[in-house]
Each structure stands twice: as C-alpha cells, then as structure tokens.
C-alpha cells in the first residue's frame, strides 16, 4: 500500500472528528441561544402581564414615557376626543380565521393633536366606510385601550410593501399612515398607536380587542431539541471513537 493511501486513511478519522466537534459546537450554541431566548421571552411575558393589569394612564403620561424610555407597549391608556373617520387607514390582517383589515383612525384628543387608533377588525368585503356607516361614530368619545410602539422599519423582507395608493398597509409605518390620512401633519401625531379594548361599536364593527397579548413561547422545546441532538451526536462520536481503538 502506497504512503499516499496510508496518509489518507490516517487523515480521514481526524477529519471526521473535527467535523463532529464542529457540529457539536453548533448544536450546543443553538441550544444555549434558545435558553437565552426563553429567559428573554419569560421576562417579556411578565412585563406585558404587569402592564396590562395596571390602571389606565393619561395620554400625556404615555407620551412622556415614550419620549423618556422609547417603550410604551401594552401600557393601558384612556383618552377623550373625536374620531376623524375621513382619515381611516387600513391594515391587512386576519382575525378569528377571517381575512380583512384593522381600522386605524385619527383620533383628535386635543386641538390639532392626534393619535392613530386601531379600532379593530372589519371583514375584507367591508373595507370601505360607506359599507358600514353605523361604525362612523360622531362626537366626543372616551376610549380605553393599550398603547403600542411603532415599527422603525419593515419587519421582514417577506412582508409586502405598503400599498399607499390603495390604502392597504402590510406593516405599521406610523409616519406614512399619518401623512396619507389627510388629517393634520405627521408631526401632529404622537409617536405610538392605541389598540382599543373590546367595547362594542354600533353595528358590531369594527370588532375591538384584537391585541395579541398571549405570545407563543416554544423556546424550551427548541432548547431541549438542540441539546438532545447534541447528546445523540456525543453518543455517536463516542461509539465511533471506541471502535477506532480496535485493531
């Protein structure tokens, strides 16, 4: 047998061992990352639970919190004012298995000051306000709901671009939604949304209370999976190394 063939035979086990160690490191890293994500998700869920259970804040206090901390997600808020229905923006969404839109409407809570309010869900075929005139409530209203942070950018490349001309939004670009509403100027709007609670609207539309509060948390399952694969790989590598010792 040539020296070249012998060298290849001696090098093959080393290469397999190196590849196995690399794969093991990747599996352990993935498992550890999921453990870290689990801690993050549990803290997030605890924070949401604590905020949702608190008493409603005034819109001025939420605005101040947004300026000072940058985070107002899920803080309860109560505010009085009037809806400006002519500025409705439509966000493509599904609710309870139906396709349709969340209705974001400018809400004037002070002279020349607005907040975009997610009034809730309407079915696909009732997108146009003229098809649901009873939903266009007039006069002074007091609303309660949850403050929501805006998005800084499109969340993913798979999300379509907003169809501004068709008034169909696939991601919540607060500045563009405000600018295209025809109500006030973008700088007249506070830098957060409000999702109203499930108080009924005239005619039953929009259907409020659409905020997702119970977030999925599968990180423990994923961590166990990655660590389990790592353990299985250790078993395979151990068996293989033991066999390599045989003459």
FILOMAR-385797 format. One line per 8 residues: number of its first residue (from 1); their letters; for each residue x, y, z of N, C-alpha, C. Coordinates in steps of 0.2 Angstrom, whole numbers, plus 5000, padded with zeros to 4 digits. Atoms other than C-alpha are relative to their C-alpha. Last residue first. Example, Ala and Ser with C-alpha at 12.3 -4.5 7.8 and 13.67 -1.06 7.14 Angstrom:
// FILOMAR-385797
2 = sa = 4996/4994/4999/5068/4995/5036/4996/5005/5003 ~ 5004/4994/5000/5062/4978/5039/5004/5006/5000 .
This chain:
// FILOMAR-385797
247 = xxxxxxxx = 4995/5001/5005/4965/4984/5079/4996/4998/4993 ~ 5000/5007/5002/4950/4991/5089/5006/4999/4995 ~ 4995/5002/4996/4953/5009/5095/5002/4992/4999 ~ 4994/4998/5003/4943/5016/5081/5006/4997/5004 ~ 4999/5005/5005/4928/5007/5088/5007/5001/4996 ~ 4998/5006/4997/4929/5017/5104/5001/4994/4995 ~ 4993/5000/4997/4930/5033/5094/5002/4993/5003 ~ 4996/5000/5005/4914/5028/5084/5007/5000/5002 .
239 = xxxxxxxx = 5000/5007/5003/4904/5024/5099/5005/4999/4994 ~ 4997/5005/4995/4909/5040/5107/5001/4993/4998 ~ 4993/4999/5001/4905/5050/5091/5004/4996/5005 ~ 4997/5002/5007/4888/5043/5090/5008/5000/5000 ~ 5001/5007/4999/4884/5046/5109/5003/4996/4993 ~ 4994/5002/4995/4891/5064/5108/5000/4992/5000 ~ 4993/5000/5004/4880/5066/5092/5005/4998/5005 ~ 5000/5006/5005/4864/5060/5102/5007/5000/4996 .
231 = xxxxxxxx = 4998/5006/4996/4869/5072/5116/5000/4994/4996 ~ 4993/5000/4998/4870/5086/5104/5002/4994/5004 ~ 4996/5002/5006/4853/5081/5096/5008/5000/5002 ~ 5001/5007/5001/4845/5082/5113/5004/4997/4994 ~ 4996/5003/4995/4853/5099/5117/4999/4992/4999 ~ 4993/4999/5002/4845/5105/5101/5005/4997/5004 ~ 4999/5003/5007/4828/5098/5104/5008/5000/4998 ~ 5000/5007/4998/4828/5103/5123/5002/4996/4993 .
223 = xxxxxxxx = 4994/5001/4996/4832/5121/5118/5001/4992/5001 ~ 4995/4999/5005/4818/5121/5104/5007/4998/5004 ~ 5001/5006/5004/4805/5114/5117/5006/5000/4995 ~ 4998/5006/4996/4811/5127/5130/5000/4994/4995 ~ 4993/5000/5000/4810/5141/5116/5003/4994/5004 ~ 4998/5007/5001/4792/5137/5112/5007/4999/5001 ~ 4994/5001/4997/4784/5153/5119/5002/4993/5000 ~ 4997/5006/5000/4770/5160/5109/5006/4999/5003 .
215 = xxxxxxxx = 4995/5001/5005/4763/5177/5114/5003/4993/5000 ~ 4997/5006/4999/4747/5179/5124/5005/4998/4994 ~ 4996/4999/4994/4744/5198/5122/5003/4993/5002 ~ 4998/5006/4998/4738/5199/5104/5004/5001/5006 ~ 4993/5000/4998/4728/5215/5103/5002/4993/5002 ~ 4997/5005/5005/4711/5212/5093/5008/5000/5002 ~ 4997/5005/4996/4700/5220/5107/5004/4995/4996 ~ 4994/4997/4996/4689/5229/5095/5003/4994/5004 .
207 = xxxxxxxx = 5000/5004/4994/4677/5222/5082/5007/5001/5003 ~ 4995/5006/5000/4675/5236/5070/4999/4996/5006 ~ 4994/4999/5004/4660/5234/5068/5003/5007/5002 ~ 4995/5006/4999/4646/5227/5079/5007/5001/4996 ~ 5000/5004/5006/4633/5239/5071/5005/4994/5001 ~ 5007/5001/5003/4637/5252/5084/5001/4996/4994 ~ 5001/4994/5004/4654/5248/5092/4993/4999/4997 ~ 5004/5001/5007/4656/5235/5106/4999/5007/4997 .
199 = xxxxxxxx = 5006/4997/4999/4670/5238/5120/4996/5000/4993 ~ 5005/5004/5003/4684/5225/5116/4993/5003/5001 ~ 5002/5006/4997/4698/5237/5120/4994/4997/4996 ~ 5005/5000/4996/4706/5249/5108/4998/4994/5003 ~ 5005/5006/5002/4723/5247/5101/4994/5001/5005 ~ 5004/5003/4995/4732/5264/5103/4996/4995/4997 ~ 5007/5001/5002/4747/5269/5092/4996/4998/5006 ~ 5002/5007/4998/4763/5277/5096/4993/5000/4998 .
191 = xxxxxxxx = 4996/5005/5003/4773/5293/5091/4999/4993/5003 ~ 4996/5003/4995/4760/5306/5095/5003/4994/4997 ~ 5002/5006/4997/4753/5314/5079/5005/4998/5005 ~ 5006/4999/4996/4754/5332/5074/4998/4994/5004 ~ 4997/4997/4993/4772/5330/5067/4994/5001/5005 ~ 4997/5005/4996/4764/5319/5053/5002/5002/5007 ~ 4993/5002/5002/4753/5333/5048/5003/4995/5004 ~ 4994/4997/4996/4734/5335/5051/5006/4998/4996 .
183 = xxxxxxxx = 5002/4996/4993/4721/5324/5044/5006/5002/5003 ~ 5003/4994/5002/4724/5319/5025/4997/5004/5006 ~ 5007/5000/4997/4727/5301/5031/4996/5006/4998 ~ 5005/5002/5005/4742/5299/5020/4993/5001/5002 ~ 4999/4995/5006/4755/5308/5031/4994/4999/4995 ~ 5002/4993/4998/4748/5299/5047/5000/5005/4994 ~ 5008/5000/4998/4749/5282/5039/4998/5006/5002 ~ 5004/5000/5007/4766/5286/5031/4993/5000/5002 .
175 = xxxxxxxx = 4999/4993/5004/4773/5292/5048/4997/5000/4994 ~ 5004/4995/4997/4766/5277/5058/5000/5006/4996 ~ 4995/4995/5001/4773/5263/5046/4996/5007/5003 ~ 5002/4994/4997/4763/5249/5053/5005/5005/5000 ~ 4997/4999/4993/4766/5234/5041/4999/5008/5002 ~ 4998/5007/4998/4755/5227/5027/5005/5001/5006 ~ 4993/5000/4997/4746/5243/5024/5001/4993/5002 ~ 4999/5007/4997/4732/5244/5011/5007/5000/5003 .
167 = xxxxxxxx = 5001/5000/4993/4726/5262/5007/5000/4993/5003 ~ 5006/5004/4999/4726/5258/4988/4998/5000/5007 ~ 5005/4998/5005/4738/5272/4984/4993/4996/5002 ~ 5003/4993/4997/4748/5268/5000/4995/5002/4995 ~ 5004/4998/5006/4750/5249/4995/4997/5007/5002 ~ 5007/4997/4999/4763/5245/5009/4997/5003/4993 ~ 5000/4992/4999/4777/5235/5003/4993/5002/5001 ~ 5001/4996/5006/4775/5216/5005/5001/5007/5002 .
159 = xxxxxxxx = 5006/4996/4999/4782/5207/5021/4999/5005/4994 ~ 5006/5003/5002/4794/5194/5016/4994/5004/5000 ~ 5000/4999/5007/4809/5206/5018/4994/4996/4997 ~ 4997/5005/5004/4805/5207/5036/4999/5001/4993 ~ 4998/5005/4995/4799/5219/5050/5004/4994/4996 ~ 5004/5006/5002/4798/5234/5038/5003/4994/5004 ~ 4999/5002/5007/4806/5248/5048/4996/4994/4999 ~ 4995/4996/5003/4806/5258/5064/5001/4998/4993 .
151 = xxxxxxxx = 4995/5004/5002/4789/5250/5070/5005/5005/4996 ~ 4999/5000/5007/4778/5260/5081/5006/4995/4998 ~ 4995/4997/5004/4775/5255/5099/5000/5000/4993 ~ 4996/5004/5004/4758/5251/5105/5006/5004/4997 ~ 4996/4996/5004/4747/5259/5119/5005/4995/4996 ~ 4993/5001/4999/4733/5248/5125/5005/5004/4995 ~ 4997/5005/5003/4715/5253/5126/5007/4999/5002 ~ 4995/5004/4995/4702/5264/5133/5003/4995/4995 .
143 = xxxxxxxx = 4997/5006/5002/4692/5277/5123/5005/4997/5005 ~ 4995/5002/4995/4681/5292/5128/5002/4992/4998 ~ 5000/5006/4998/4671/5299/5113/5006/4999/5006 ~ 4995/5002/4995/4665/5316/5109/5000/4993/5002 ~ 5000/4997/4994/4655/5317/5093/5006/4998/5005 ~ 4999/4993/5000/4652/5305/5079/5000/5003/5007 ~ 5003/4997/4994/4653/5286/5077/5002/5008/5000 ~ 4997/4994/5000/4657/5280/5060/4997/5005/5005 .
135 = xxxxxxxx = 4993/5000/4996/4653/5262/5063/5003/5007/5000 ~ 5001/5000/4993/4635/5265/5058/5006/5000/5004 ~ 5000/4993/4998/4641/5269/5040/4998/5001/5008 ~ 5001/5000/4993/4647/5252/5037/4999/5006/5003 ~ 5003/5006/4999/4648/5250/5018/4998/4998/5007 ~ 5007/4999/5003/4652/5268/5015/4996/4994/5001 ~ 5005/4998/4995/4667/5265/5026/4993/5001/4998 ~ 5002/4993/5001/4675/5254/5013/4996/5003/5005 .
127 = xxxxxxxx = 4994/4996/5000/4684/5238/5019/4998/5008/5000 ~ 5002/4994/4997/4668/5229/5022/5005/5005/5001 ~ 5005/4997/5004/4672/5214/5010/4997/5007/5002 ~ 4997/4998/5006/4688/5210/5019/4995/5004/4995 ~ 4998/5005/5005/4680/5209/5036/5002/5003/4993 ~ 5006/5000/5005/4682/5223/5048/5001/4994/4995 ~ 5000/5004/5007/4694/5222/5063/4993/5001/4997 ~ 5001/5007/5001/4698/5234/5077/4999/4997/4993 .
119 = xxxxxxxx = 5006/5001/4997/4698/5252/5082/4998/4993/4999 ~ 5003/5006/5003/4716/5254/5080/4994/4998/5003 ~ 5003/5005/4996/4719/5272/5085/4998/4994/4996 ~ 5003/5005/5004/4731/5284/5077/4998/4994/5004 ~ 4997/5007/4999/4734/5298/5089/4996/4995/4995 ~ 5003/5006/5002/4731/5316/5085/5004/4994/5003 ~ 4996/5005/4998/4734/5334/5091/4997/4993/4999 ~ 4995/5001/5004/4727/5349/5082/5005/4995/5002 .
111 = xxxxxxxx = 5000/4996/5006/4716/5354/5096/5006/4999/4996 ~ 4999/4993/4999/4717/5340/5108/5000/5004/4994 ~ 5001/4999/4993/4712/5322/5108/5001/5007/5003 ~ 4998/4993/4998/4709/5321/5089/4999/5001/5008 ~ 5005/4999/4994/4708/5302/5085/5003/5007/5002 ~ 4997/4994/4996/4715/5298/5068/4995/5001/5005 ~ 5003/4994/5001/4708/5280/5063/5003/5006/5004 ~ 4996/4995/4997/4717/5264/5060/4997/5007/4999 .
103 = xxxxxxxx = 5002/4994/5002/4704/5250/5055/5004/5005/5005 ~ 5000/4996/4994/4712/5233/5056/4999/5007/4998 ~ 4996/4995/4998/4708/5224/5040/4999/5003/5007 ~ 5003/4994/5001/4701/5208/5032/5005/5006/5002 ~ 4996/4995/5003/4703/5190/5032/4997/5006/4999 ~ 5002/4996/5006/4694/5178/5043/5005/5005/4998 ~ 5001/5004/5006/4700/5164/5054/4998/5004/4994 ~ 5005/5005/4999/4697/5173/5071/4999/4996/4993 .
95 = xxxxxxxx = 5003/5000/4993/4705/5189/5065/4995/4994/5000 ~ 5004/5005/4999/4717/5191/5050/4997/5000/5007 ~ 5000/5004/4994/4725/5207/5045/4995/4994/4999 ~ 5002/5007/5002/4728/5220/5031/5002/4995/5006 ~ 4994/5005/4999/4730/5237/5039/4997/4993/4999 ~ 5002/5007/5000/4718/5250/5033/5006/4996/5000 ~ 4995/5004/5004/4720/5269/5036/4998/4992/5001 ~ 4999/5007/4999/4705/5279/5040/5005/4997/4996 .
87 = xxxxxxxx = 4993/5002/5000/4707/5298/5038/5002/4993/5001 ~ 4998/4999/5007/4689/5303/5034/5008/4998/4999 ~ 5000/5006/5004/4685/5295/5050/5002/5001/4993 ~ 5000/4997/5007/4692/5309/5061/4999/4994/4995 ~ 4997/5003/5006/4687/5302/5078/5000/5004/4994 ~ 5004/5001/5006/4684/5314/5092/5004/4996/4995 ~ 4999/4996/5006/4692/5316/5109/4995/4998/4995 ~ 5006/4997/5003/4694/5308/5126/5002/5004/4994 .
79 = xxxxxxxx = 5000/4993/5003/4709/5297/5132/4993/5002/4997 ~ 5007/4997/5001/4712/5282/5142/5001/5007/4998 ~ 5001/4992/5001/4728/5272/5141/4993/5001/4999 ~ 5007/4998/5000/4734/5254/5147/5000/5008/4999 ~ 5002/4996/4994/4753/5251/5144/4992/5002/4999 ~ 5004/5003/4995/4755/5237/5132/4998/5004/5006 ~ 5004/5006/5002/4770/5244/5123/4996/4997/5005 ~ 5007/4999/4997/4775/5261/5129/4996/4994/4998 .
71 = xxxxxxxx = 5004/5007/5000/4794/5259/5125/4994/5002/5004 ~ 5001/5003/5007/4805/5274/5120/4996/4994/5000 ~ 4998/5007/5000/4810/5277/5138/5000/4997/4993 ~ 4994/5001/4995/4810/5296/5140/5002/4993/5000 ~ 4994/4996/5001/4800/5301/5125/5006/4998/5004 ~ 4997/5002/5007/4788/5286/5125/5006/5004/4999 ~ 4997/5007/4999/4785/5288/5144/5004/4998/4993 ~ 4994/4998/4997/4781/5307/5141/5004/4993/5001 .
63 = xxxxxxxx = 4996/4996/5004/4768/5302/5128/5007/5002/5003 ~ 4997/5005/5005/4761/5289/5139/5005/5003/4996 ~ 4995/5004/4997/4759/5302/5153/5003/4994/4996 ~ 4994/4996/4999/4751/5314/5141/5005/4996/5004 ~ 4996/5000/5006/4739/5300/5135/5006/5005/5001 ~ 5002/4994/5004/4733/5298/5153/5004/4999/4994 ~ 4997/4994/5000/4736/5281/5160/4997/5005/4996 ~ 4999/4996/5006/4724/5266/5163/5004/5007/5001 .
55 = xxxxxxxx = 5005/4995/5001/4727/5256/5179/5001/5004/4994 ~ 4999/4994/4997/4739/5241/5178/4994/5005/4998 ~ 5005/5001/4993/4734/5223/5174/5000/5007/5003 ~ 5007/5000/5001/4741/5226/5156/4995/5000/5006 ~ 5003/4994/5003/4757/5232/5162/4993/5000/4998 ~ 5000/4994/4995/4761/5218/5174/4997/5006/4997 ~ 5005/5002/4995/4756/5204/5161/4999/5006/5005 ~ 5007/4998/5004/4766/5213/5147/4995/4998/5006 .
47 = xxxxxxxx = 5001/4993/5000/4781/5213/5159/4994/5002/4997 ~ 5002/4997/4993/4779/5195/5164/4999/5008/5000 ~ 5006/5002/4998/4778/5190/5146/4998/5003/5007 ~ 5005/4996/5004/4793/5200/5141/4993/4998/5002 ~ 5000/4993/4997/4803/5192/5156/4995/5005/4996 ~ 5003/5000/4994/4798/5175/5150/5000/5007/5003 ~ 5007/5000/5001/4803/5179/5132/4996/4999/5007 ~ 5002/4993/5002/4820/5185/5137/4992/5000/4999 .
39 = xxxxxxxx = 5000/4995/4994/4823/5170/5148/4998/5006/4998 ~ 5006/5002/4995/4817/5158/5134/5000/5005/5006 ~ 5006/4998/5003/4828/5167/5121/4994/4999/5005 ~ 5000/4993/4999/4843/5164/5132/4994/5003/4998 ~ 5001/4999/4993/4839/5146/5133/5000/5007/5002 ~ 5007/5001/4999/4836/5146/5114/4999/5001/5008 ~ 5003/4994/5002/4854/5153/5112/4992/5000/5001 ~ 4999/4994/4995/4861/5140/5123/4996/5006/4998 .
31 = xxxxxxxx = 5004/5001/4994/4853/5126/5112/5001/5006/5005 ~ 5007/4999/5001/4859/5134/5096/4996/4999/5006 ~ 5001/4993/5001/4877/5135/5103/4992/5002/4999 ~ 5000/4997/4993/4876/5117/5109/4999/5008/5000 ~ 5006/5003/4996/4871/5111/5092/5000/5003/5007 ~ 5006/4996/5003/4884/5122/5083/4994/4998/5004 ~ 5000/4993/4997/4898/5116/5095/4994/5004/4997 ~ 5002/5000/4993/4893/5098/5092/5000/5007/5002 .
23 = xxxxxxxx = 5007/5001/4999/4893/5100/5073/4998/5001/5007 ~ 5003/4994/5003/4911/5107/5074/4992/5000/5001 ~ 5000/4995/4995/4916/5093/5085/4997/5007/4998 ~ 5005/5002/4994/4909/5080/5073/5000/5006/5005 ~ 5007/4998/5003/4918/5089/5058/4995/4999/5006 ~ 5001/4993/5000/4934/5088/5068/4993/5002/4998 ~ 5000/4998/4993/4932/5070/5072/4999/5008/5000 ~ 5006/5001/4997/4928/5066/5054/4999/5002/5007 .
15 = xxxxxxxx = 5005/4995/5003/4943/5075/5048/4993/4999/5003 ~ 4999/4993/4997/4954/5066/5061/4995/5005/4997 ~ 5003/5000/4993/4947/5049/5056/5000/5007/5003 ~ 5008/5000/5000/4950/5053/5037/4997/5000/5007 ~ 5003/4993/4999/4968/5058/5040/4993/5000/5000 ~ 4999/4997/4993/4975/5041/5044/4997/5007/5001 ~ 5004/5004/4995/4967/5033/5029/5001/5003/5007 ~ 5007/4999/5000/4973/5047/5018/4996/4997/5005 .
7 = xxxxxxx = 5001/4994/4997/4991/5045/5024/4993/5002/5000 ~ 4999/5000/4993/4991/5027/5021/4998/5006/5003 ~ 5006/5003/4998/4985/5030/5003/4999/4999/5007 ~ 5005/4995/5001/4999/5042/5000/4993/4997/5002 ~ 5000/4996/4994/5012/5030/5008/4994/5005/4999 ~ 4996/4994/5001/5007/5017/4995/5000/5004/5006 ~ 5004/4994/5000/5000/5000/5000/5004/5006/5000 .
